[in-house]
Amino acid sequence: MRRHLIAACAGLALAGCASTAPLIEQGRTYRVEWIGERPLIDRSHLTLTFDHDGRAYGTGGCNHWFAGYGIEGQILRFSQVGSTRRLCAPALMEQERRFFEALGQVRRWDISALDELRLWPEQGRPIRLLPDEG
């Protein structure tokens, strides 16, 4: 009887751990790897940091950007995306425009089996990010 009780408790403890949903880490910088179906231009550096006060910010490859965000469970939305107005090479500017547009379409998030943070629009492929180690 005691073995069954210990096994049941261990099973519940493991189930509790397995059902704990991952969280977006506030204050951590993530590096964008893909925007939808397209990888980033070589050596461009797009980042995203979720601040503790409902603000997100980072670099868009050319300009610094900022936005408000709201998160409730797996639902995520960005609002009022803005940026500085520096000019860069046309390809970088186009990529940055696509990134800002994609942020405005984000509706939910998850963590993939490869530990990528994925920001999903209503339809289409996600923005894929990895924790920035640098």
ABEGO torsion letter per residue (X at the ends): XAAAAAAAAAAAAAAAAAABBBBBBBGBBBBBABBEABBBBBGBBBBBBBBAAGBBBEBAGABBBBBBBBBBEABBBBBGBBBBABBBBAAAAAAAAAAAAAAAABABBBBBAAGBBBBBBABEBBBBBBBBAX
